[in-house]
């Protein structure tokens, strides 16, 4: 109890401002702590949203200002998960600012929204995924959709693949994936998918992107999203499908077919098995009622 009290008191102490620092300096220092460039850009966008909404400097921002900002996010129609990420970034920034002695932490009591878990609504049936892939007329895009699903890749991981990241394993193969937080993992691909993937290469050099644009550069995330959306419409899937739905489908379908949860965790690159276990509770149309004798 004594340690918890001391910790609470310390969090309320406003340290003396560090000389020479500005809001921009502090935000830049904080952002550089995020190893992923994508995470950095998303967090910086969240902080720009905060500063644009309040019009205040970090030192002048109060807890009430942050509560009003949270209300603004909720009323703007922003998805609950995006609201939560934005407020988590705000809390992280102010904790950092307090730790380096730049200002106090008005975000200490800021609560994050607790959205309903819509995961089960974002898991496509296996037949839908197969149709989505089969009806794609462009060979590169069809292989891209296949790899997103079969390897369970994040869109940034697929865009970042180079031919040097691929290695044959007998008739099958493996890809070295550079994942979230600077972590790497190896994902095995079945022989049929490996053949489709390597057929795209032609005479491409080892450092060439696997999924390249006409200019030879890696496909942009927005372009991949457009490919997935077009494919879902072509397949008659009415919902707003995104690239991450294929990753959700991989996890759910693999577990449904008896894959060990730790193997799915390793394939998807989840830091914790608890993240993977969400898919055990998100299977549409299944409940413990089916195991009762009636």
C-alpha positions in Angstrom: 0.0 0.0 0.0 2.8 2.4 0.9 4.6 1.8 -2.4 1.3 2.4 -4.3 0.7 5.6 -2.4 4.2 6.9 -3.1 3.8 6.0 -6.8 0.5 7.9 -7.0 2.0 11.0 -5.3 5.0 10.9 -7.6 2.7 10.9 -10.7 0.9 14.0 -9.5 4.2 16.0 -9.0 4.7 18.5 -11.8 8.5 18.5 -12.5 10.4 21.6 -13.5 10.4 22.2 -17.2 13.5 21.1 -19.1 15.3 24.1 -20.6 15.4 24.5 -24.4 12.7 21.9 -25.2 9.6 22.6 -27.2 6.4 20.6 -27.9 7.8 19.7 -31.3 11.1 18.4 -29.7 9.2 16.3 -27.1 6.8 14.9 -29.7 9.7 14.0 -32.0 11.7 12.3 -29.2 8.6 10.4 -28.1 7.8 9.3 -31.7 11.4 8.0 -32.3 10.8 5.5 -29.5 8.5 3.6 -31.8 10.6 1.3 -33.8 8.0 0.8 -36.6 7.9 3.6 -39.1 4.2 2.8 -39.6 3.4 3.1 -35.9 5.3 6.4 -35.7 3.3 7.9 -38.6 0.0 6.7 -37.1 0.8 8.0 -33.6 2.0 11.4 -35.0 -1.3 11.7 -36.9 -3.1 11.0 -33.6 -1.2 13.7 -31.8 -1.8 16.2 -34.6 -5.5 15.4 -34.2 -5.2 16.3 -30.5 -3.3 19.5 -31.0 -5.6 20.6 -33.8 -8.6 19.9 -31.6 -7.4 21.7 -28.4 -5.3 24.4 -30.0 -3.1 24.2 -26.8 0.5 23.5 -26.0 1.3 20.3 -24.1 2.1 22.3 -20.9 -1.2 24.1 -21.0 -3.4 21.0 -21.6 -5.5 20.0 -18.7 -7.4 16.8 -17.8 -10.6 18.5 -18.7 -9.2 19.4 -22.2 -8.4 15.8 -22.8 -11.9 14.7 -21.7 -13.4 17.1 -24.1 -11.1 15.8 -26.8 -12.2 12.2 -26.1 -15.8 13.4 -26.4 -15.0 15.0 -29.7 -13.6 11.7 -31.0 -16.7 9.8 -29.9 -19.0 12.3 -31.6 -17.0 12.5 -34.8 -18.0 9.0 -35.9 -14.5 7.6 -35.5 -14.5 3.8 -34.9 -14.1 2.9 -31.2 -10.9 1.0 -31.9 -9.4 4.2 -33.6 -10.6 6.3 -30.6 -8.9 3.9 -28.3 -5.6 4.0 -30.3 -5.7 7.8 -30.4 -6.2 8.2 -26.7 -3.6 5.5 -26.0 -1.1 7.6 -28.0 -2.1 10.7 -26.1 -1.5 8.9 -22.7 1.8 7.6 -23.9 3.0 11.0 -25.0 2.1 12.7 -21.7 3.7 9.9 -19.7 6.9 10.4 -21.7 6.7 14.2 -21.3 6.3 13.8 -17.6 9.2 11.3 -17.3 11.7 13.7 -19.1 10.5 16.6 -16.9 8.8 18.6 -19.6 5.3 18.9 -18.1 2.8 17.2 -15.9 0.6 14.3 -17.0 -3.0 15.4 -17.4 -3.8 12.1 -19.2 -3.1 10.1 -16.0 -6.8 9.4 -15.5 -7.9 9.3 -19.1 -10.0 6.2 -19.8 -10.0 4.3 -23.1 -13.3 3.3 -24.7 -14.2 -0.3 -24.4 -15.7 -1.3 -27.7 -17.7 -4.4 -28.3 -15.6 -7.1 -29.9 -16.8 -7.3 -33.5 -14.2 -9.9 -34.5 -16.7 -12.6 -35.4 -18.3 -10.2 -37.8 -15.0 -9.8 -39.7 -14.3 -13.4 -40.3 -15.2 -14.6 -43.8 -16.3 -18.2 -44.5 -13.7 -20.3 -46.2 -15.9 -20.5 -49.3 -16.0 -16.7 -49.5 -12.2 -16.5 -49.3 -11.7 -19.1 -52.0 -14.2 -17.3 -54.3 -12.5 -13.9 -53.6 -9.2 -15.4 -54.7 -10.5 -17.5 -57.6 -12.3 -14.6 -59.3 -9.3 -12.3 -59.3 -8.3 -12.0 -63.0 -4.9 -10.4 -62.5 -2.2 -13.0 -61.7 -0.1 -10.8 -59.4 -3.1 -9.7 -57.5 -4.4 -13.3 -57.2 -1.1 -14.4 -55.7 -1.0 -11.4 -53.4 -4.5 -12.3 -52.1 -3.4 -15.9 -51.7 -0.3 -15.0 -49.7 -2.1 -12.6 -47.5 -4.5 -15.4 -46.5 -2.3 -18.5 -46.5 0.6 -16.8 -44.7 -1.6 -14.6 -42.6 0.5 -11.5 -43.4 -0.2 -7.9 -42.4 -0.4 -5.7 -45.4 2.9 -3.9 -44.5 4.6 -7.3 -44.3 3.4 -8.3 -47.8 4.4 -4.9 -49.2 7.9 -5.3 -47.7 8.6 -8.8 -49.1 11.7 -9.0 -51.4 12.7 -12.0 -53.4 15.7 -12.5 -51.1 13.2 -13.2 -48.3 12.1 -16.4 -50.1 13.8 -19.8 -49.8 12.8 -23.2 -51.3 12.2 -26.1 -49.0 11.9 -29.1 -51.2 8.8 -28.6 -53.4 7.5 -26.1 -50.9 9.1 -23.0 -49.5 9.4 -20.4 -46.8 9.3 -16.7 -46.5 11.2 -14.5 -44.0 8.8 -11.9 -42.7 9.9 -8.6 -41.1 7.0 -8.0 -38.8 5.7 -5.6 -36.2 8.1 -4.1 -33.7 11.2 -5.2 -35.7 10.5 -8.9 -35.0 11.1 -11.4 -37.8 9.6 -14.8 -38.3 9.6 -17.6 -40.8 6.4 -18.7 -42.5 6.2 -22.0 -44.4 4.1 -22.1 -47.6 2.5 -25.2 -49.1 3.9 -26.4 -52.5 0.9 -25.2 -54.5 1.2 -21.6 -53.1 5.0 -21.7 -53.4 4.7 -22.5 -57.1 2.3 -19.7 -57.7 4.5 -17.2 -55.9 7.8 -18.1 -57.5 6.1 -18.1 -61.0 5.8 -14.3 -60.6 9.6 -13.8 -60.3 10.8 -14.1 -63.8 14.3 -12.6 -63.9 13.7 -10.2 -61.0 16.8 -9.5 -58.8 17.0 -10.6 -55.2 16.3 -7.2 -53.9 13.3 -6.6 -56.1 9.9 -6.3 -54.3 7.8 -9.5 -54.7 4.7 -7.5 -55.2 5.8 -4.5 -57.2 4.0 -1.7 -58.9 4.5 -0.7 -62.6 7.4 1.5 -61.5 9.2 -1.4 -59.8 8.6 0.0 -56.3 6.7 -2.0 -53.6 2.9 -1.8 -53.8 1.5 0.9 -51.5 -0.8 -0.1 -48.7 -3.6 1.9 -50.2 -3.2 0.0 -53.5 -3.4 -3.4 -51.7 -6.5 -2.3 -49.9 -8.1 -1.3 -53.2 -7.2 -4.7 -54.7 -8.9 -6.5 -51.7 -12.0 -4.3 -51.9 -12.4 -4.9 -55.6 -11.9 -8.6 -55.2 -14.5 -8.7 -52.4 -17.1 -6.9 -54.5 -16.3 -9.2 -57.5 -17.0 -12.1 -55.2 -20.3 -10.7 -54.0 -19.2 -10.1 -50.4 -21.2 -7.0 -49.4 -19.4 -6.1 -46.2 -16.5 -3.6 -46.1 -13.7 -6.1 -46.4 -10.1 -4.9 -45.7 -6.7 -6.6 -46.0 -6.7 -7.6 -42.3 -9.9 -9.7 -42.8 -7.7 -12.2 -44.7 -5.4 -12.4 -41.7 -8.4 -12.9 -39.4 -9.7 -15.6 -41.7 -6.3 -17.4 -41.6 -6.4 -17.6 -37.8 -10.0 -18.7 -37.5 -9.9 -21.2 -40.3 -6.6 -22.8 -39.1 -7.9 -23.2 -35.6 -11.2 -24.6 -36.9 -9.2 -27.2 -38.8 -7.3 -28.2 -35.6 -4.1 -26.2 -35.9 -2.4 -25.9 -32.5 -2.9 -22.4 -31.1 0.9 -21.9 -30.5 1.6 -22.7 -34.2 -1.0 -20.1 -35.3 0.5 -17.6 -32.9 4.0 -18.2 -34.4 2.7 -18.0 -38.0 0.9 -14.7 -37.4 3.7 -13.2 -35.2 1.4 -12.5 -32.3 3.5 -11.5 -29.2 1.1 -13.2 -26.9 -1.0 -16.4 -27.2 -3.8 -14.4 -25.6 -4.1 -12.4 -28.9 -4.4 -15.6 -30.9 -7.0 -17.1 -28.5 -9.5 -14.3 -29.4 -10.2 -16.4 -32.5 -11.3 -19.3 -30.4 -14.1 -17.2 -29.1 -15.1 -15.6 -32.4 -16.3 -18.5 -34.5 -19.7 -17.6 -36.1 -22.5 -20.0 -35.4 -20.8 -22.0 -32.7 -21.6 -22.1 -29.0 -21.4 -24.6 -26.1 -25.1 -25.2 -26.5 -24.2 -27.7 -29.2 -22.5 -29.9 -26.7 -25.6 -30.3 -24.5 -27.9 -33.3 -24.5 -31.4 -31.9 -25.2 
